[in-house]
Amino acid sequence: MTTLSSCFAFSAFFAACAFGQNSAPDLDGIARRVVEQERVVGASVLVAKGNRIIFQKGYGFADLGLEAPTKSETVYGVVGPMMPFTGVAVMQLVERHKLSLDDDISKFIPEFPLQGHHVTVRQLLNHTSGIVDYHYLGDPIEATSRQPKALDEVMALYADKKWVHEPGTKWDWSISGFQLLVTILERVSGQSYQDYVRQNIFDPAGVKSTTYCDDFTLVRGLSHAYRRAGDGHVAAHEDGVAYNTDLRYCSSVGDLYQVWRAVRDKKLVSPETLKVMSTAEGAAAQMNAQDPKMHYGLALTLNHEDDHRSVGQHGSLLGYSGSMYEFPEDQLTIVVLTNTEGQNAYAISRALARAMLGLPELPKPPAPRPPASRTDQPVSAAEISQLTGTFVLTAGKVPSNLHDSYAQYRRTYRVFGENGRLMIQALGQEPERLLKQEDGSFAIRSSGRARISFVMGTGQAVVMKTEALGGLPLAGDRVGEGDPQTFHRQLQ
């Protein structure tokens, strides 16, 4: 645990140390408000000014079922803030002349099908490679998200898929590129990723709670992960070992801050290297059409709050959310980790940053519409027979605010009868009962806002559609019977 100055000990009342007594922002109140607003199960936050932690606290529950409270030092799966450290690891090899940013990746991974393209290490780091992001593809990862994978199995999820754009011509997020970077790092260094980052990043930074999380390791202090379900929360069962290696880490806000400090204190890479990582080039300078001030460097989001520039990363996956940003000119660093899916850690971080920077609060997001009331109308045996089948659903036209990889999204469902009940099951997930509504559509227990409907042909459903408020509408054809053999064949 980080030692704080005597005038502040895990409390919001640090005014006498850094601010006038009447001007200090109520960080505790702000964090509580956004945690509640975002419906977060548990969160830990850290705020540092200069080289001193001025606020560090936990909120909510690390384990909802046991009502175990979250602490400032609670450990979480790290999604988002780990990516800059993968970038640091690669840049260390660049500094040691083991590889070049302009090397073609075929030099290190000749078996990866480039499909006529040329991709550099730099383009993997700044998300301009054009390689599709496997975690937006649907079935390949969602149907196997509880299945541990080796590096080549992760690569196989996307290796033969269509590229989203020509390399270097557009910025589009892709963690597939970071899976390839992990492979390159291991082949160039001769070490496993976990051995390399421990010896070259975590040990030099002196952290103690950062752990490689796999199915053979007991991680002390680790919070459970949750996702929203209707008006409540349920456990998120995805296995981090189903994704690339740099998504398999658990840490605390204090450890992440300490590692970032080591980067800033020139212990891990040179100032010149950090400057390169913090500079946007080419297509990465046009990262976000909705926010022209937002850019991307090398494994770093070059972000901002109004005119205050920041550098870091945020993200969410596996039932966890993370955000780590430094505002270099303001000497302000904020780290937030939560155990609830969604970009809530980033929302908490932004609220705290704006208070520290003296900026006005962001507008509150609109309250979610309440789930529509559900009924459970009887379904006849004849209707069950007409609706059964295996359906492959796609996203159709993808909205401009979503990543291009969603254009290749596909999700397989089967609708089947089970002892007089009408059931639905997505590949890799447990089945649920379909609840017939008065308008003829269907609902499911796990999502109060989802509505499922069918287009009928001659005595048989031929198309299935799903709609969820705030979600991506899906629709697709019936491809066969609803038996297990036809259903599971779709993943092959």
N, C-alpha and C positions, 0 to 999 in steps of 0.2 A: 504494500500500500504506500502511496506517495505521502511523504511528510509535508504538511502544510505549515505556513507561518503561524506564529502564536496568535495573531489577530484574527485567524480564520480557521475553523476546523469543521469541514463538511457542513457548512451553514450558508444560508443566503446572505447573512449579515456581515458582508466584507467591506461595507462602505468606508469605514475609517481607514482602511488600508489603501484603497485605490481611488476612491471617489469622495466627493463631498457627501456629508451625511444625508442631504436631501436629494441628491442626484443619482444615487446608486440604483440601477435597475433591479427589480425584484426577480432575480433569476429563478428562484425556487417557485414563485407564483407563476411565472411564465411557463416553466417546464411542466408544472402540474396542469395548467390550462390546456396546453397542446397535447399532452399525454391523454387527457380525458377527451379532448376534441377529436383526436385521431383514433380513439378507442384502442389504445395500446395496452397489452397485458402487463408488460414489464419493460423498463428502460433504465439505462445508466447514462449520465451525462457528465461531461468534463469541460470546463471553460478555463483557459489559461491566458494570462496577459503577460507579454514578455516571456520570461522563462519561469514564471511562477503560476502554479495552479491556484485559481481563486475560487473555484466552485466545482464540487464533485459530489454527486448524490445519485441514489437509486430510487426508482418509483415503481409502484405496483408489485407484481408477483413474478418471481422466477419460475414458480410451479403453481399453476392456477388450481389444480386439483387439491394440492396439499396446503394451499394458501401460504406458501413459503415466500417471504418478502424478497424483493430485489435489493441488492446492495450496490454501493458505488463500485465495488470490485467484482461484481458478478461477471461471469464469463458467457460469451455468446458466440454463435457461429458468425464469422465475419464475411459479410457480403458487401462489396464495394471498396472499403478502405484497404483490403488486401492487395488490390490491383496495383496501386502505386509501388508497392514493395516488390512485386514481380517485375515491374519496370526497372526499379533500382537494381535488382539482381541481374537483369539483362545488360543494363548500362555498365555494371561493374565489369562484365566480360568484354564490353566494347573498350572500356578504359585499359583493360589488360591486353588489348589487341588480339583477343581470341575470336572475335567476329566484328563485322562492320554493319552499321545501320543500313547500308545499301547493298548488302549481300542478298542475293536471291535465295529464297528459302529452300529451293531445290538442292542447294549445296548441302543442306543439313537433313532434309527430309525428302529424299528422292522418290520415295514411294507415294507421296501425296499427289493425287491427280490434279495438276494445275489447269487442265483443260485448255491449253494454249495460252494461258496467262503468265505473266511474270510478276511475282510478288516479293517485296523486300521485307526485311526485318522491321524497318521503320514503319511500313504500312500496317504491319500487325500491331505495332505499339500504338499507332494513332487511329486505328479503326477505319482506315481507308483502303483495306485490302480487297473489298468486294466479296469476301467469303461469307456465305450465309451463316447466321447465328443459329446454332443447333437448338438452343433452348426456346426459340420461337417457332420451331417446326411442328410442334404438336406431338404426334405419336412417337417419333424416334426417342424423345427423352421423357415425355409425360407418361408413356406406357411402361417405361423401364426406370422410373425415378426412384424405385426402391431396390434397384438391382445394382450392386457395386460393379465398377468397370475399371479395367486397365486403361492406360493411355490410348492404346490402339483401338480399343472398343469405343472410347469417346470420339476418336477421329472418324470411326466408321459411321457415326450418326449423321455426318454431314459431308463426307468426302466426295460423294457422287452427286450432290445436289447442285442445282442451278445457282450460278453466281448472281448476286444482286446488282452489281455494276462492275465496270472495268476498274482494275486497280488504280488507285490514285485520283480518281475522278470525282468521288463523292465521299462524304463522311457518313457512316452508318454503323451503329454499335454492333459488335460481334465478339462474344466471348470465345468463339471458335478460334479466333486469332491468338488468344491467350493460351489455349490448349496447345497450339502449335509452338508458341514461345516456350512453354514448359518443356516440350519435347526437345526443342533446340538447346535450351539451357542444359538439360541433362546430357545430351550428346556432346556438347562442346566442353562442359566442365568435367565430365566423367563421373558425376555424382547424381544421386537422386535429388529431386527438387527439395524434399524435406531436409536432407542432409546439407545441401548447399545453403538454403536460406537460414538454417540454424547456425551454421558456422560463419556465414558472411553477413548476416543481417541481425538476427535475434540475439546471438551471443554478444557481438560487439555493442549492441544497444543495451544489454544488461537486463532484458525482460525475463520474467519468471512465469507468467500465466498464459503465455502464447503457446499453443499446442497444435500439432498435427492431429486432426480428429479422424480416426478410422474406427472400424468395427472391433478393434482389439485394444482400444485405449479407453480407460476410465478417466474422463476429464472432470476434475474436481471444480465445483462451483458453477458448472454449466447449467444454464437455464434451459427449460423446455421451449420448443418452438410452437407457434400457434398461427392459425389462419382464421379469417372470418367465416362464419357459417350462420346465415340468417342474422338474428340479432345478437348472437353470442360468438364464442370462439371454440374451436376444436384443435386437437393436436395436428401439427403438420408432419406428415410421415415420410416426406422425401428424405433420401439418404444422400448426404453430401458426397459420399464416395461414388455416387453415380455420375458426378460431374468431374471436370478437370481438376487437377491436383491443387491449384491455388485457390479453389473454393472449399477446401477441406480443412480450414483452419479455424480455431477457436481462440478468442482473446478477450481482453477487458479494455475499457476506455483508457485506463491508466497505461497499460502496455502499449496500445496503439500510439498514444501521445508520446511515449518515451521513444518508440522507434522513429516516429516522425522527427522528434527532436534530434535524434542521432543523424538523420539525413540533413537537417538544417545546420547542425554543428559540424558538418563536413567529415563525419566519422565513417560514412558509408560510400559516398561519391564526392567528386570534386565540385566546387561551386560552378565551374564551367559546364559540367555534365548536368547539374540541376537546372542551370539556365536553359540548356537545350531541351530538357524535359518539360520546362515551363513555357515553351515557345510553340505557338501554332504555326504550321506550315501548310501551304496549298489548300486542299479541300478541307482539312481539319480546322481551318480558320472560319469556315462556314458550317458550323456544327448544327445550329438550331435556327430554322427559319423563323420561328416565333420569337427568338431572342438573339438578335445579331451580336450582342455583346458576349455571348457564351461561345467559347472556343475549346479546342482539345489539343493538348501537347502530346507528350509521349507517356502514356499510362496515367495521365493527369487531366482532370477537367479544369479548365481555366474559367472559373465562374465569377460571380459578382453579386453583391447586394447594392443596388443603385450604382453609384460610381466607386464603390469600395471593391477592389479586385481580390479574388481568393483563388486558392489552388488546392485541389484535393480530389475526393471521389465519394459518391454515394451509390447505394444500390439496395436491392431486396431480392431474396430468393430463399427457398428452403425454410420458410417460416421465420426468417430473421430479416432485420433491416439495419443498415449501417450508414453513417455519414462522418467524414473527417475532412474538415476544411481549415486552412490557415489563411488569414488576411495579412500578408507580409508587411504592408505599409502601416497597418494598424497594430501590428504585433499581437494579434489575436488568433487563438486556435480553439476550435470547438470540435469535440468528438462525442458522438451519440451512437449507442447501440441499443436495439430493442429485440424482443423475441416475438414480434408480430409482423406478418407479411405486409407489404405495402411500403411506400416511400415516406413512412412516418418519421423515421430518424432524421431524414432531410428536413421535414417540416419543423421538427423540434429545433434542429440546428439553426435553421433560418430565423426562427422566432428569437432565439437567444442571441444570435449574431446581430440582428437588427436592433435589439435592445442595447447591446453593448456599444454599437456604433451610433446610437442616438437617432436611429431612423424610425419612421412611423411603422406601426404594425401593418402587416399584410392584411388584406380583406379576408374575413373568415370564409372558408369554403361553404357552399350551400349545404344545408342539412340534407342527408340522404333521404330519399322518399321512402316511406315505410313500406315494407313488403305488402303486396296485395293479399287480401284475405284468401285463404285456400279452402277448397271443399274436397270431398272425397266421394265423388259419385261412383255408383257401381259400374263395373266394366264386365260385359258379358263374355262368355267363352268365345263366341263368334268374333267379337271385336278384338279380343286378344290375338286370335288367329290371324286377323287381317293386318294387325300392326306389327307383328313380329318380323324380324329381319336384321341383317347387318347393314349399317349405314356408314358411309365415309363422308364426313362433313369438311368443308373448306370455308375460308374467310371471304372469298370473293374479292371485291375491290377494297383495298386497305386505305383507311383514312390517312391523310398526309401527316398527322401528328404521331403516327406509329412507325416502327422500324420496317424497312423494306422486306426484311426476312419473313414477316407475317404473310406475305403474298404466297408463300409455300406452306403455310400452316394447314395441317390436316389432322382430323381427330376421328377415331373409329369408335362407334357405339354399336351395341346390339340391344335390341328390344326382344324380350322373350317372355314366355309364360312359365311361372313356377308355382305349381300347386294352387292354381286358380288365381294367382296374383300377376298383374302386369308389371314387369321389371325392366330396368334399363341399366346398362353397365358400360363404362368407358374402358378401353384397353388399359390394363394395369391398375384399375381401381375396383373397389368393392361395389356390388350391385345395390340399387335402391329401387324402391317401389315407385311407380308412376301414379300420381294422384290425379284423377280426372276432374276437370273444372267444369263449371256450368256452361262455359262457352265452347266446350269441346277440346280445349287445349289441356296440357298436362303440367303438373308441377312436381318437384322433388323436395324431399325434406332438407337436404343439405344447402339449398339455395332458395330462399324465399322469394327472390325476384325473378328467377329463371322461369321461362315458359317454353314448352316444347309442343310443337304441332306437326301434323303429318299432311302430306298431299296424297290423296287416294287415287289409285288407278282402278283397274277392273278387279274389284274384290281384294285389293292388296295395297298397302302403303308403298309408294314409290319414291317419296322424298321426305326427309326429316329436316325440321328447322328448329333452331334454338335461339332464343332472344333473352337477354338479361340486361336490366337497366345498368348502363355504364360499362357493359361488357362488349365483346366483339361478336356480332351476330354470325351464326354459322348455318350452313345448309348443305345438304348433299344427298346423293342417290342411294337407294337400296342396292347393295352389291351381291346379296345372297341371303341364304337362310340365317336365322339367329342362333344356330347351333355353335358350340364351342369351336369346332374345327374350322368352320368358315370364318368365325370371328377372329381367332388367333392367327389365321393365315395372313391377315392383312398387314401384320408387322413384318412379314418375311420379305 
